[in-house]
Amino acid sequence: MNIVISEVSSNIMAKICSHNNRNRKVTFVDAFHNICISKKDILSSQLEACERLLKCSIDEADKKAIEKEISELKMTLDLMY
């Protein structure tokens, strides 16, 4: 039997979506198609995914878009409490 440990601890992955350099946005993909998760869990998973994406990004425009998304997610999570 083979046991594989995945590096991805979260169900949601973040990706950069852009048609040009000005309109870069972060989008989220549900990796395992979970449909029964709370809003807080979704936002927390999106935040984790953005932080992982930020570590991997090289382009400054991508980093700015990711940092903006992180700040918006943190603000939203703070407002939920």
VMD Tcl script that builds the backbone (N, CA, C; Angstrom):
set m [mol new atoms 243]
animate dup $m
set s [atomselect $m all]
$s set {name element resname resid chain x y z} {
  {N N MET 1 A 0.837 -1.171 0.000}
  {CA C MET 1 A 0.000 0.000 0.000}
  {C C MET 1 A 0.882 1.234 0.000}
  {N N ASN 2 A 0.548 2.185 -0.841}
  {CA C ASN 2 A 1.255 3.459 -0.903}
  {C C ASN 2 A 0.437 4.529 -0.200}
  {N N ILE 3 A 1.104 5.279 0.667}
  {CA C ILE 3 A 0.459 6.395 1.342}
  {C C ILE 3 A 1.123 7.668 0.852}
  {N N VAL 4 A 0.323 8.568 0.354}
  {CA C VAL 4 A 0.836 9.813 -0.197}
  {C C VAL 4 A 0.314 10.969 0.644}
  {N N ILE 5 A 1.219 11.853 1.046}
  {CA C ILE 5 A 0.823 13.039 1.783}
  {C C ILE 5 A 0.888 14.212 0.825}
  {N N SER 6 A -0.213 14.877 0.686}
  {CA C SER 6 A -0.300 16.008 -0.223}
  {C C SER 6 A 0.265 17.259 0.428}
  {N N GLU 7 A 0.911 18.117 -0.365}
  {CA C GLU 7 A 1.407 19.397 0.138}
  {C C GLU 7 A 0.267 20.375 0.362}
  {N N VAL 8 A -0.835 20.178 -0.314}
  {CA C VAL 8 A -1.969 21.085 -0.209}
  {C C VAL 8 A -2.819 20.668 0.974}
  {N N SER 9 A -2.885 21.526 1.995}
  {CA C SER 9 A -3.665 21.212 3.178}
  {C C SER 9 A -5.068 21.789 3.102}
  {N N SER 10 A -5.333 22.599 2.127}
  {CA C SER 10 A -6.607 23.281 2.002}
  {C C SER 10 A -7.354 22.778 0.781}
  {N N ASN 11 A -8.666 22.956 0.797}
  {CA C ASN 11 A -9.487 22.505 -0.313}
  {C C ASN 11 A -9.534 23.509 -1.450}
  {N N ILE 12 A -9.103 24.733 -1.212}
  {CA C ILE 12 A -9.235 25.792 -2.201}
  {C C ILE 12 A -7.862 26.246 -2.678}
  {N N MET 13 A -7.728 26.402 -3.990}
  {CA C MET 13 A -6.484 26.874 -4.568}
  {C C MET 13 A -6.711 28.257 -5.168}
  {N N ALA 14 A -5.720 29.110 -5.091}
  {CA C ALA 14 A -5.808 30.451 -5.670}
  {C C ALA 14 A -5.009 30.507 -6.964}
  {N N LYS 15 A -5.549 31.238 -7.934}
  {CA C LYS 15 A -4.877 31.424 -9.219}
  {C C LYS 15 A -5.034 32.876 -9.648}
  {N N ILE 16 A -4.099 33.334 -10.458}
  {CA C ILE 16 A -4.194 34.669 -11.038}
  {C C ILE 16 A -4.935 34.564 -12.364}
  {N N CYS 17 A -5.930 35.407 -12.536}
  {CA C CYS 17 A -6.708 35.443 -13.772}
  {C C CYS 17 A -6.572 36.837 -14.361}
  {N N SER 18 A -6.078 36.930 -15.586}
  {CA C SER 18 A -5.926 38.252 -16.181}
  {C C SER 18 A -6.034 38.171 -17.698}
  {N N HIS 19 A -6.599 39.224 -18.247}
  {CA C HIS 19 A -6.654 39.358 -19.704}
  {C C HIS 19 A -5.619 40.366 -20.170}
  {N N ASN 20 A -5.217 41.225 -19.268}
  {CA C ASN 20 A -4.155 42.176 -19.555}
  {C C ASN 20 A -3.472 42.530 -18.238}
  {N N ASN 21 A -2.465 43.342 -18.268}
  {CA C ASN 21 A -1.695 43.642 -17.069}
  {C C ASN 21 A -2.454 44.483 -16.048}
  {N N ARG 22 A -3.461 45.223 -16.471}
  {CA C ARG 22 A -4.182 46.096 -15.540}
  {C C ARG 22 A -5.229 45.367 -14.718}
  {N N ASN 23 A -5.918 44.425 -15.294}
  {CA C ASN 23 A -7.063 43.788 -14.647}
  {C C ASN 23 A -6.740 42.409 -14.096}
  {N N ARG 24 A -5.698 42.292 -13.325}
  {CA C ARG 24 A -5.353 41.008 -12.733}
  {C C ARG 24 A -6.193 40.800 -11.488}
  {N N LYS 25 A -6.750 39.610 -11.363}
  {CA C LYS 25 A -7.569 39.280 -10.208}
  {C C LYS 25 A -7.203 37.893 -9.719}
  {N N VAL 26 A -7.458 37.674 -8.456}
  {CA C VAL 26 A -7.260 36.356 -7.868}
  {C C VAL 26 A -8.589 35.615 -7.937}
  {N N THR 27 A -8.568 34.392 -8.461}
  {CA C THR 27 A -9.761 33.550 -8.489}
  {C C THR 27 A -9.497 32.311 -7.649}
  {N N PHE 28 A -10.557 31.666 -7.206}
  {CA C PHE 28 A -10.439 30.513 -6.322}
  {C C PHE 28 A -11.081 29.293 -6.944}
  {N N VAL 29 A -10.419 28.145 -6.772}
  {CA C VAL 29 A -10.899 26.894 -7.319}
  {C C VAL 29 A -11.041 25.909 -6.176}
  {N N ASP 30 A -12.197 25.280 -6.057}
  {CA C ASP 30 A -12.426 24.259 -5.050}
  {C C ASP 30 A -11.817 22.956 -5.566}
  {N N ALA 31 A -10.781 22.481 -4.904}
  {CA C ALA 31 A -10.024 21.331 -5.393}
  {C C ALA 31 A -10.785 20.008 -5.262}
  {N N PHE 32 A -11.647 19.891 -4.285}
  {CA C PHE 32 A -12.298 18.603 -4.028}
  {C C PHE 32 A -13.821 18.669 -4.122}
  {N N HIS 33 A -14.358 19.758 -4.619}
  {CA C HIS 33 A -15.789 19.935 -4.828}
  {C C HIS 33 A -16.596 19.764 -3.542}
  {N N ASN 34 A -16.087 20.281 -2.440}
  {CA C ASN 34 A -16.845 20.269 -1.191}
  {C C ASN 34 A -17.962 21.292 -1.290}
  {N N ILE 35 A -19.146 20.886 -0.937}
  {CA C ILE 35 A -20.261 21.817 -1.030}
  {C C ILE 35 A -20.803 22.211 0.340}
  {N N CYS 36 A -20.363 21.581 1.389}
  {CA C CYS 36 A -20.902 21.851 2.723}
  {C C CYS 36 A -19.837 22.469 3.621}
  {N N ILE 37 A -19.418 23.667 3.301}
  {CA C ILE 37 A -18.467 24.365 4.150}
  {C C ILE 37 A -19.001 25.758 4.453}
  {N N SER 38 A -18.685 26.243 5.656}
  {CA C SER 38 A -19.212 27.532 6.094}
  {C C SER 38 A -18.501 28.678 5.388}
  {N N LYS 39 A -19.111 29.855 5.466}
  {CA C LYS 39 A -18.514 31.041 4.859}
  {C C LYS 39 A -17.163 31.343 5.489}
  {N N LYS 40 A -17.072 31.178 6.805}
  {CA C LYS 40 A -15.809 31.429 7.500}
  {C C LYS 40 A -14.724 30.466 7.009}
  {N N ASP 41 A -15.080 29.204 6.843}
  {CA C ASP 41 A -14.122 28.216 6.339}
  {C C ASP 41 A -13.691 28.525 4.915}
  {N N ILE 42 A -14.628 28.982 4.105}
  {CA C ILE 42 A -14.303 29.343 2.719}
  {C C ILE 42 A -13.316 30.508 2.701}
  {N N LEU 43 A -13.618 31.562 3.476}
  {CA C LEU 43 A -12.729 32.726 3.519}
  {C C LEU 43 A -11.357 32.364 4.075}
  {N N SER 44 A -11.328 31.526 5.107}
  {CA C SER 44 A -10.048 31.097 5.686}
  {C C SER 44 A -9.230 30.296 4.683}
  {N N SER 45 A -9.905 29.423 3.945}
  {CA C SER 45 A -9.217 28.630 2.922}
  {C C SER 45 A -8.714 29.510 1.789}
  {N N GLN 46 A -9.508 30.513 1.408}
  {CA C GLN 46 A -9.075 31.436 0.368}
  {C C GLN 46 A -7.862 32.232 0.824}
  {N N LEU 47 A -7.853 32.628 2.087}
  {CA C LEU 47 A -6.715 33.360 2.639}
  {C C LEU 47 A -5.457 32.508 2.621}
  {N N GLU 48 A -5.569 31.259 3.043}
  {CA C GLU 48 A -4.425 30.336 3.011}
  {C C GLU 48 A -3.922 30.145 1.586}
  {N N ALA 49 A -4.846 29.996 0.653}
  {CA C ALA 49 A -4.463 29.789 -0.749}
  {C C ALA 49 A -3.733 31.005 -1.302}
  {N N CYS 50 A -4.210 32.193 -0.946}
  {CA C CYS 50 A -3.545 33.422 -1.402}
  {C C CYS 50 A -2.143 33.527 -0.816}
  {N N GLU 51 A -1.990 33.175 0.442}
  {CA C GLU 51 A -0.672 33.252 1.070}
  {C C GLU 51 A 0.299 32.278 0.421}
  {N N ARG 52 A -0.187 31.091 0.037}
  {CA C ARG 52 A 0.667 30.128 -0.680}
  {C C ARG 52 A 1.020 30.664 -2.060}
  {N N LEU 53 A 0.037 31.255 -2.738}
  {CA C LEU 53 A 0.276 31.801 -4.075}
  {C C LEU 53 A 1.265 32.957 -4.026}
  {N N LEU 54 A 1.184 33.775 -2.984}
  {CA C LEU 54 A 2.090 34.913 -2.830}
  {C C LEU 54 A 3.541 34.445 -2.711}
  {N N LYS 55 A 3.758 33.352 -2.003}
  {CA C LYS 55 A 5.115 32.809 -1.844}
  {C C LYS 55 A 5.700 32.367 -3.187}
  {N N CYS 56 A 4.846 31.909 -4.093}
  {CA C CYS 56 A 5.307 31.368 -5.378}
  {C C CYS 56 A 5.389 32.408 -6.483}
  {N N SER 57 A 4.740 33.543 -6.290}
  {CA C SER 57 A 4.676 34.519 -7.389}
  {C C SER 57 A 5.980 35.287 -7.535}
  {N N ILE 58 A 6.273 35.628 -8.771}
  {CA C ILE 58 A 7.497 36.349 -9.103}
  {C C ILE 58 A 7.169 37.756 -9.614}
  {N N ASP 59 A 6.132 37.862 -10.418}
  {CA C ASP 59 A 5.744 39.124 -11.046}
  {C C ASP 59 A 5.193 40.106 -10.007}
  {N N GLU 60 A 5.649 41.343 -10.053}
  {CA C GLU 60 A 5.225 42.366 -9.091}
  {C C GLU 60 A 3.739 42.693 -9.216}
  {N N ALA 61 A 3.216 42.706 -10.436}
  {CA C ALA 61 A 1.788 42.979 -10.628}
  {C C ALA 61 A 0.938 41.873 -10.000}
  {N N ASP 62 A 1.400 40.629 -10.139}
  {CA C ASP 62 A 0.704 39.515 -9.501}
  {C C ASP 62 A 0.747 39.660 -7.989}
  {N N LYS 63 A 1.911 40.008 -7.447}
  {CA C LYS 63 A 2.048 40.161 -6.005}
  {C C LYS 63 A 1.117 41.235 -5.463}
  {N N LYS 64 A 0.989 42.341 -6.193}
  {CA C LYS 64 A 0.102 43.421 -5.748}
  {C C LYS 64 A -1.350 42.959 -5.739}
  {N N ALA 65 A -1.759 42.224 -6.759}
  {CA C ALA 65 A -3.129 41.719 -6.823}
  {C C ALA 65 A -3.397 40.733 -5.687}
  {N N ILE 66 A -2.422 39.895 -5.400}
  {CA C ILE 66 A -2.579 38.910 -4.324}
  {C C ILE 66 A -2.617 39.605 -2.966}
  {N N GLU 67 A -1.738 40.575 -2.758}
  {CA C GLU 67 A -1.714 41.303 -1.488}
  {C C GLU 67 A -3.024 42.063 -1.272}
  {N N LYS 68 A -3.586 42.612 -2.340}
  {CA C LYS 68 A -4.872 43.299 -2.234}
  {C C LYS 68 A -5.962 42.317 -1.828}
  {N N GLU 69 A -5.957 41.158 -2.442}
  {CA C GLU 69 A -6.952 40.131 -2.114}
  {C C GLU 69 A -6.789 39.664 -0.669}
  {N N ILE 70 A -5.551 39.495 -0.211}
  {CA C ILE 70 A -5.302 39.083 1.165}
  {C C ILE 70 A -5.848 40.113 2.149}
  {N N SER 71 A -5.599 41.381 1.879}
  {CA C SER 71 A -6.092 42.413 2.793}
  {C C SER 71 A -7.620 42.449 2.814}
  {N N GLU 72 A -8.260 42.252 1.665}
  {CA C GLU 72 A -9.722 42.233 1.613}
  {C C GLU 72 A -10.282 41.024 2.360}
  {N N LEU 73 A -9.632 39.868 2.211}
  {CA C LEU 73 A -10.087 38.673 2.919}
  {C C LEU 73 A -9.932 38.825 4.429}
  {N N LYS 74 A -8.801 39.395 4.858}
  {CA C LYS 74 A -8.593 39.607 6.290}
  {C C LYS 74 A -9.630 40.567 6.856}
  {N N MET 75 A -9.935 41.631 6.120}
  {CA C MET 75 A -10.925 42.581 6.578}
  {C C MET 75 A -12.304 41.911 6.681}
  {N N THR 76 A -12.652 41.100 5.702}
  {CA C THR 76 A -13.924 40.417 5.725}
  {C C THR 76 A -14.017 39.442 6.890}
  {N N LEU 77 A -12.943 38.709 7.141}
  {CA C LEU 77 A -12.932 37.788 8.279}
  {C C LEU 77 A -13.057 38.547 9.598}
  {N N ASP 78 A -12.383 39.684 9.710}
  {CA C ASP 78 A -12.479 40.483 10.927}
  {C C ASP 78 A -13.900 40.992 11.149}
  {N N LEU 79 A -14.588 41.347 10.084}
  {CA C LEU 79 A -15.963 41.834 10.200}
  {C C LEU 79 A -16.949 40.730 10.576}
  {N N MET 80 A -16.582 39.495 10.317}
  {CA C MET 80 A -17.469 38.376 10.656}
  {C C MET 80 A -17.515 38.093 12.149}
  {N N TYR 81 A -16.521 38.535 12.887}
  {CA C TYR 81 A -16.466 38.248 14.331}
  {C C TYR 81 A -17.105 39.317 15.134}
}
mol reanalyze $m
mol bondsrecalc $m
mol representation Tube
mol addrep $m
